[in-house]
Amino acid sequence: MIVPKPAIAASLLALVAACASPRIPTVEPASGIALSPDYFSGGRPEPGLDDVWWRGFGDPALDDLVDQALARNQSLEAARQRLAAARAIVVAEDSDFFPTIDAEVSGDSSLDDAGRSDNSAGGSLGGVWTIDINGRLAAERAAAVAAADGAAHLVADQRRLLAAAVASQYIERKRTAARLRLLEESTDLQRQTLRIVTLRFEAGLSSNLDVRRARADLARTEAQRGLLVLARARAANALAVLTGEPPSPIPAVEQSAQVPSYDRGPAVGIPADLLRRRPDLLLAEAEVAEAAAVVGIERADLLPALALPGLLTLGNGSVDGLFSSVVAGLSAVLGVPVFDGGRRRAEVSAAQSELEAQLADYRQALLEVLAEVETAFTAISAAKDRTTEFQNAVTESEAAFDQSNALYREGLASLFDVLDVQRQLISGREALIDGDADLAQAYVTLFTAVGDDRSSDSPVIEP
């Protein structure tokens, strides 16, 4: 058994202790930046709404779709499995702090010249214990923990984006359903106008040109049906994929064609609060921590490494007796880097540059998130103003159409005036539907921008 002298061992430990492994830097959020004021007439929501923000639309069908997507979406399930794999790697890294022991058993049987059997057996236990004097094992575990945290934040981020995608496609489906219902109302209105024009033509009160104009307007409106049906099918099929279901036929007429409305907003605070909610920012922070741990791994290769291999061998000449020989050995192996042509230091430099790149990516991601939030607030304010004006335009167009239609019956207005006002009315109603849908989408965008990380897949591994 080879054992270093106490004085030599003490001097080696003192030498290595003088070289501390690098700490993982902490990422400080930007400070002194205030987000936009509250744009919501309904005020702040009750605490706890942010993590189930889609329920603020008050649409049970949307709630069911989001719940189904969070339970069945295959991309999210793949992210969960990768999280499980990353956490298993942490357990594997923890095992490196303990000795590794392997056992081997052997036996032999032979016959001598007299025909008697000669049996023998033996066994051995061999192992090695790596002492983390240079901090490499700790750095490897820190990298694994950071990777597992990143995987957990990725799951949360996919939940955030998945809920937003379901809500967005649901709104688009409702938009096209509302446009299809409006198309039916508009064609009915234009058929009534065509009927009046035809009666006036048959009575000799108007020309055939008026009839052709009315028919052309009706045909242009009918031509929009195909595009709307296609848009509705796309949204419905996208919802099926998001919820883990195969696409199914869409009913010709949906029970509800109303675009959902939202009158509450998230409790948005300063950027420090935003950092605690956005899982993609937390993912970027975990990637910084992992890159810093890799720097520690590479720096550890510049320092000595200590391992304690050992071997215990048991053997005998006959299986009928006790072990006749026992051999034990324990040694210490100290690996000291001497010369590698600068490879190890180059790898440290590369890891340090990668860490700086991750820090730059994190700062860029933070700026982009702040821009997303500010833009979403502005979009909501602008969409509210637009829907108000669209509603006013529809109200005025309805009154103008009734008036022009009455004047046309009395021969005091031309068909051109009637058709022009009719087009304005139909266009205004379409714009109002689009305005309501755009406002709902703006709320989805805002909640996506300030989405938090409150899922059960949050990191739970201690550093």
MOQUI-V420345 format. One record per residue. N is the residue number from 0. RES is the residue in three letters. PHI is phi in radians with two decimals (999 if undefined). OMEGA is omega in whole degrees, -180 to 180 (999 if undefined). Layout:
[[N	RES	PHI	OMEGA] [N	RES	PHI	OMEGA]]
This chain:
[[0	MET	999	-178] [1	ILE	-1.83	-180] [2	VAL	-2.27	179] [3	PRO	-1.19	177] [4	LYS	-1.12	-178] [5	PRO	-1.00	-178] [6	ALA	-1.18	180] [7	ILE	-1.19	179] [8	ALA	-1.08	-180] [9	ALA	-1.11	-180] [10	SER	-1.18	178] [11	LEU	-1.14	179] [12	LEU	-1.10	179] [13	ALA	-1.15	179] [14	LEU	-1.12	-178] [15	VAL	-1.25	-179] [16	ALA	-1.10	-180] [17	ALA	-1.24	-179] [18	CYS	-1.90	-179] [19	ALA	-1.35	177] [20	SER	-1.24	-175] [21	PRO	-1.17	175] [22	ARG	-1.44	175] [23	ILE	-1.36	-177] [24	PRO	-1.21	174] [25	THR	-1.64	-178] [26	VAL	-1.70	-180] [27	GLU	-1.60	178] [28	PRO	-1.28	176] [29	ALA	-1.13	-178] [30	SER	-2.16	177] [31	GLY	1.39	179] [32	ILE	-1.95	180] [33	ALA	-1.81	178] [34	LEU	-1.46	-176] [35	SER	-1.09	177] [36	PRO	-1.22	-177] [37	ASP	-1.29	180] [38	TYR	-1.75	-168] [39	PHE	-1.80	180] [40	SER	-1.18	-179] [41	GLY	-1.40	-180] [42	GLY	1.36	-178] [43	ARG	-1.32	178] [44	PRO	-1.40	176] [45	GLU	-1.21	-180] [46	PRO	-1.04	178] [47	GLY	1.63	-179] [48	LEU	-1.39	-174] [49	ASP	-1.01	-176] [50	ASP	-1.38	174] [51	VAL	-2.29	-171] [52	TRP	-1.07	-177] [53	TRP	-1.10	178] [54	ARG	-1.21	177] [55	GLY	-1.14	176] [56	PHE	-1.30	179] [57	GLY	1.14	-178] [58	ASP	-2.09	-179] [59	PRO	-1.03	180] [60	ALA	-1.12	177] [61	LEU	-1.14	178] [62	ASP	-1.01	-179] [63	ASP	-1.13	-179] [64	LEU	-1.14	179] [65	VAL	-1.14	178] [66	ASP	-1.04	180] [67	GLN	-1.15	179] [68	ALA	-1.12	-180] [69	LEU	-1.15	-180] [70	ALA	-1.61	-169] [71	ARG	-2.11	-177] [72	ASN	-1.07	-173] [73	GLN	-1.30	177] [74	SER	-1.13	177] [75	LEU	-1.17	178] [76	GLU	-1.12	177] [77	ALA	-1.09	178] [78	ALA	-1.13	178] [79	ARG	-1.12	179] [80	GLN	-1.17	176] [81	ARG	-1.17	175] [82	LEU	-1.13	178] [83	ALA	-1.06	178] [84	ALA	-1.13	-180] [85	ALA	-1.14	178] [86	ARG	-1.21	176] [87	ALA	-1.16	177] [88	ILE	-1.11	177] [89	VAL	-1.08	177] [90	VAL	-1.07	178] [91	ALA	-1.11	178] [92	GLU	-1.16	177] [93	ASP	-1.09	-178] [94	SER	-1.18	-179] [95	ASP	-1.17	179] [96	PHE	-1.41	-179] [97	PHE	-1.92	178] [98	PRO	-1.13	174] [99	THR	-1.84	-176] [100	ILE	-2.17	177] [101	ASP	-2.17	-180] [102	ALA	-2.02	179] [103	GLU	-2.47	180] [104	VAL	-2.13	-179] [105	SER	-2.36	177] [106	GLY	-2.54	-178] [107	ASP	-2.52	179] [108	SER	-2.39	-179] [109	SER	-2.60	178] [110	LEU	-1.99	177] [111	ASP	-1.50	-177] [112	ASP	-1.14	-179] [113	ALA	-1.49	180] [114	GLY	1.47	178] [115	ARG	-1.57	-179] [116	SER	-1.40	178] [117	ASP	-2.18	-176] [118	ASN	-1.89	177] [119	SER	-2.52	-180] [120	ALA	-2.56	179] [121	GLY	-2.75	179] [122	GLY	-2.69	180] [123	SER	-2.60	172] [124	LEU	-2.12	179] [125	GLY	-2.22	-180] [126	GLY	-2.90	178] [127	VAL	-2.56	178] [128	TRP	-2.16	179] [129	THR	-1.54	179] [130	ILE	-1.56	-174] [131	ASP	-1.45	-179] [132	ILE	-1.39	-179] [133	ASN	-1.77	176] [134	GLY	1.43	-178] [135	ARG	-1.17	-179] [136	LEU	-1.09	179] [137	ALA	-1.12	179] [138	ALA	-1.20	178] [139	GLU	-1.13	178] [140	ARG	-1.18	178] [141	ALA	-1.07	178] [142	ALA	-1.14	179] [143	ALA	-1.17	178] [144	VAL	-1.10	179] [145	ALA	-1.10	178] [146	ALA	-1.14	178] [147	ALA	-1.17	176] [148	ASP	-1.08	178] [149	GLY	-1.08	178] [150	ALA	-1.12	178] [151	ALA	-1.17	178] [152	HIS	-1.16	178] [153	LEU	-1.16	176] [154	VAL	-1.05	180] [155	ALA	-1.10	-180] [156	ASP	-1.19	177] [157	GLN	-1.16	174] [158	ARG	-1.08	179] [159	ARG	-1.04	-178] [160	LEU	-1.22	180] [161	LEU	-1.16	178] [162	ALA	-1.05	179] [163	ALA	-1.15	-180] [164	ALA	-1.14	178] [165	VAL	-1.11	-180] [166	ALA	-1.08	-179] [167	SER	-1.13	179] [168	GLN	-1.18	178] [169	TYR	-1.12	178] [170	ILE	-1.11	179] [171	GLU	-1.13	177] [172	ARG	-1.12	178] [173	LYS	-1.18	178] [174	ARG	-1.06	-178] [175	THR	-1.20	176] [176	ALA	-1.12	178] [177	ALA	-1.16	178] [178	ARG	-1.17	177] [179	LEU	-1.16	177] [180	ARG	-1.15	177] [181	LEU	-1.13	178] [182	LEU	-1.07	177] [183	GLU	-1.08	179] [184	GLU	-1.13	-178] [185	SER	-1.21	179] [186	THR	-1.17	175] [187	ASP	-1.09	179] [188	LEU	-1.11	-179] [189	GLN	-1.23	176] [190	ARG	-1.16	176] [191	GLN	-1.10	178] [192	THR	-1.11	179] [193	LEU	-1.11	179] [194	ARG	-1.12	179] [195	ILE	-1.11	-179] [196	VAL	-1.12	-180] [197	THR	-1.12	178] [198	LEU	-1.10	179] [199	ARG	-1.16	179] [200	PHE	-1.17	179] [201	GLU	-1.14	178] [202	ALA	-1.52	180] [203	GLY	1.35	-179] [204	LEU	-1.64	178] [205	SER	-2.62	-177] [206	SER	-1.59	177] [207	ASN	-1.15	178] [208	LEU	-1.06	179] [209	ASP	-1.10	178] [210	VAL	-1.11	-180] [211	ARG	-1.13	178] [212	ARG	-1.09	-180] [213	ALA	-1.12	178] [214	ARG	-1.14	180] [215	ALA	-1.11	178] [216	ASP	-1.11	178] [217	LEU	-1.11	-180] [218	ALA	-1.16	179] [219	ARG	-1.09	179] [220	THR	-1.18	179] [221	GLU	-1.08	-177] [222	ALA	-1.15	-180] [223	GLN	-1.34	-174] [224	ARG	-1.06	-177] [225	GLY	-1.04	-180] [226	LEU	-1.13	180] [227	LEU	-1.20	178] [228	VAL	-1.10	178] [229	LEU	-1.14	180] [230	ALA	-1.11	178] [231	ARG	-1.16	179] [232	ALA	-1.13	178] [233	ARG	-1.06	-180] [234	ALA	-1.13	-179] [235	ALA	-1.15	179] [236	ASN	-1.18	176] [237	ALA	-1.11	176] [238	LEU	-1.10	180] [239	ALA	-1.08	180] [240	VAL	-1.14	-179] [241	LEU	-1.11	-178] [242	THR	-1.61	177] [243	GLY	1.30	-179] [244	GLU	-2.10	173] [245	PRO	-1.25	178] [246	PRO	-1.04	-180] [247	SER	-2.28	180] [248	PRO	-1.01	-179] [249	ILE	-1.74	178] [250	PRO	-1.08	-178] [251	ALA	-1.07	179] [252	VAL	-2.20	-180] [253	GLU	-1.47	-178] [254	GLN	-1.11	-179] [255	SER	-2.16	178] [256	ALA	-2.06	-178] [257	GLN	-1.65	176] [258	VAL	-1.19	-179] [259	PRO	-1.15	-180] [260	SER	-2.03	-178] [261	TYR	-2.34	-178] [262	ASP	-2.24	177] [263	ARG	-2.28	-179] [264	GLY	-2.30	-179] [265	PRO	-1.33	177] [266	ALA	-1.43	-177] [267	VAL	-1.45	180] [268	GLY	-2.13	-180] [269	ILE	-1.33	-178] [270	PRO	-0.98	178] [271	ALA	-1.08	176] [272	ASP	-1.16	179] [273	LEU	-1.06	179] [274	LEU	-1.08	-178] [275	ARG	-1.39	-178] [276	ARG	-1.98	-175] [277	ARG	-1.39	-179] [278	PRO	-1.16	179] [279	ASP	-1.23	174] [280	LEU	-1.22	176] [281	LEU	-1.13	175] [282	LEU	-1.12	178] [283	ALA	-1.09	178] [284	GLU	-1.15	177] [285	ALA	-1.12	177] [286	GLU	-1.18	174] [287	VAL	-1.10	179] [288	ALA	-1.08	179] [289	GLU	-1.15	178] [290	ALA	-1.11	177] [291	ALA	-1.15	178] [292	ALA	-1.16	177] [293	VAL	-1.13	174] [294	VAL	-1.03	178] [295	GLY	-1.08	178] [296	ILE	-1.11	-178] [297	GLU	-1.19	178] [298	ARG	-1.21	179] [299	ALA	-1.11	179] [300	ASP	-1.22	176] [301	LEU	-1.43	-175] [302	LEU	-1.85	178] [303	PRO	-1.11	177] [304	ALA	-2.14	-176] [305	LEU	-2.11	177] [306	ALA	-2.33	-180] [307	LEU	-2.06	176] [308	PRO	-1.42	179] [309	GLY	-2.52	-179] [310	LEU	-2.57	176] [311	LEU	-2.19	-177] [312	THR	-2.05	178] [313	LEU	-2.12	-180] [314	GLY	-2.73	175] [315	ASN	-2.66	180] [316	GLY	-1.53	-179] [317	SER	-2.56	-179] [318	VAL	-1.26	-179] [319	ASP	-1.43	-178] [320	GLY	-1.94	177] [321	LEU	-1.27	177] [322	PHE	-1.06	-178] [323	SER	-1.58	180] [324	SER	-2.51	176] [325	VAL	-2.32	-180] [326	VAL	-2.17	179] [327	ALA	-2.21	179] [328	GLY	-2.55	177] [329	LEU	-2.41	-178] [330	SER	-2.34	176] [331	ALA	-2.17	-179] [332	VAL	-2.05	179] [333	LEU	-1.96	177] [334	GLY	-1.69	-178] [335	VAL	-2.10	177] [336	PRO	-1.09	-179] [337	VAL	-2.01	-178] [338	PHE	-2.64	176] [339	ASP	-2.47	179] [340	GLY	1.25	179] [341	GLY	1.54	-177] [342	ARG	-1.12	-175] [343	ARG	-1.10	-180] [344	ARG	-1.17	176] [345	ALA	-1.15	178] [346	GLU	-1.18	174] [347	VAL	-1.11	180] [348	SER	-1.10	179] [349	ALA	-1.14	179] [350	ALA	-1.13	178] [351	GLN	-1.15	178] [352	SER	-1.16	177] [353	GLU	-1.12	177] [354	LEU	-1.09	178] [355	GLU	-1.10	178] [356	ALA	-1.15	178] [357	GLN	-1.11	177] [358	LEU	-1.11	178] [359	ALA	-1.14	177] [360	ASP	-1.08	180] [361	TYR	-1.12	-180] [362	ARG	-1.09	178] [363	GLN	-1.12	179] [364	ALA	-1.08	179] [365	LEU	-1.11	179] [366	LEU	-1.08	180] [367	GLU	-1.15	178] [368	VAL	-1.13	179] [369	LEU	-1.07	178] [370	ALA	-1.14	178] [371	GLU	-1.04	-178] [372	VAL	-1.14	-180] [373	GLU	-1.08	179] [374	THR	-1.13	-180] [375	ALA	-1.13	177] [376	PHE	-1.05	180] [377	THR	-1.11	180] [378	ALA	-1.09	179] [379	ILE	-1.15	180] [380	SER	-1.07	-180] [381	ALA	-1.19	-180] [382	ALA	-1.15	177] [383	LYS	-1.11	179] [384	ASP	-1.10	-179] [385	ARG	-1.13	-179] [386	THR	-1.12	177] [387	THR	-1.09	-180] [388	GLU	-1.21	177] [389	PHE	-1.09	178] [390	GLN	-1.11	177] [391	ASN	-1.09	-179] [392	ALA	-1.13	179] [393	VAL	-1.14	179] [394	THR	-1.06	-180] [395	GLU	-1.19	-179] [396	SER	-1.17	178] [397	GLU	-1.12	178] [398	ALA	-1.15	-180] [399	ALA	-1.15	180] [400	PHE	-1.18	178] [401	ASP	-1.03	-179] [402	GLN	-1.19	-179] [403	SER	-1.16	180] [404	ASN	-1.15	178] [405	ALA	-1.16	179] [406	LEU	-1.14	180] [407	TYR	-1.16	177] [408	ARG	-1.07	-179] [409	GLU	-1.55	180] [410	GLY	1.36	-178] [411	LEU	-1.74	178] [412	ALA	-2.50	-179] [413	SER	-1.50	177] [414	LEU	-1.13	179] [415	PHE	-1.00	179] [416	ASP	-1.12	-179] [417	VAL	-1.10	-178] [418	LEU	-1.14	180] [419	ASP	-1.15	178] [420	VAL	-1.18	179] [421	GLN	-1.12	177] [422	ARG	-1.08	179] [423	GLN	-1.09	179] [424	LEU	-1.14	180] [425	ILE	-1.11	179] [426	SER	-1.10	179] [427	GLY	-1.15	178] [428	ARG	-1.16	176] [429	GLU	-1.10	-180] [430	ALA	-1.12	179] [431	LEU	-1.16	177] [432	ILE	-1.08	179] [433	ASP	-1.12	178] [434	GLY	-1.13	177] [435	ASP	-1.09	180] [436	ALA	-1.18	178] [437	ASP	-1.11	178] [438	LEU	-1.14	177] [439	ALA	-1.10	178] [440	GLN	-1.14	178] [441	ALA	-1.13	176] [442	TYR	-1.16	177] [443	VAL	-1.06	179] [444	THR	-1.08	-180] [445	LEU	-1.13	-180] [446	PHE	-1.17	174] [447	THR	-1.17	-179] [448	ALA	-1.20	-178] [449	VAL	-1.90	-178] [450	GLY	-1.00	-177] [451	ASP	-1.82	-177] [452	ASP	-2.00	-178] [453	ARG	-2.07	-178] [454	SER	-1.36	178] [455	SER	-1.25	-179] [456	ASP	-1.63	180] [457	SER	-1.12	-179] [458	PRO	-1.05	179] [459	VAL	-2.27	-177] [460	ILE	-1.47	179] [461	GLU	-1.30	179] [462	PRO	-1.22	999]]
